[in-house]
Amino acid sequence: MNIEFLLSECAEFDKDFDNIDPKNLSDFGVEIRYPDDMYNPDQN
């Protein structure tokens, strides 16, 4: 699955998902979700 497909599926229930640009998503959400990797974000 890809993010564009998931956004379109979610938009069927909540039109706010149409306003999300997947190019603006960062790796932070993925990295922090898996705590075993001990991701430490920088201050930027």
N, C-alpha and C positions, 0 to 999 in steps of 0.2 A: 504494500500500500504506500501511497505517497501523500504528502501533506495537503496538496491541492484537492485530492479526492476527499480526504477527511474533512477539510474545511467546507467543501460543497455539501457533504452529507450533513454536517452540523448546521449549515445555513438553512436547511429545510425546516429545522425546528426553531432556530434563532437567527434572524437576519443580520445580527451584529457580526456574525462570522464572515459575511460578505466583505466587511471592511478590513479584514486582517490580511496584510501583505506578508506572505510566507518568506519573502526575501529579507524582511526585517527581524525574523526570529533568530535568536542566537543559540550557540551551543550550551550556554549556561543552564538552561532548563533541563537539558539531557544529562549534562555532567553532574549536576547537583542531585539528580534523582537517584543516582547510584552511589550511595555513600561509601561503599568499599573502595572506591577510587580516591577518596579523600581529596576532592577538588577544593582548592583554595583560590577564590576569585581575587583578582588584583584590584587596586583602588581606582582604576580608570573607569 
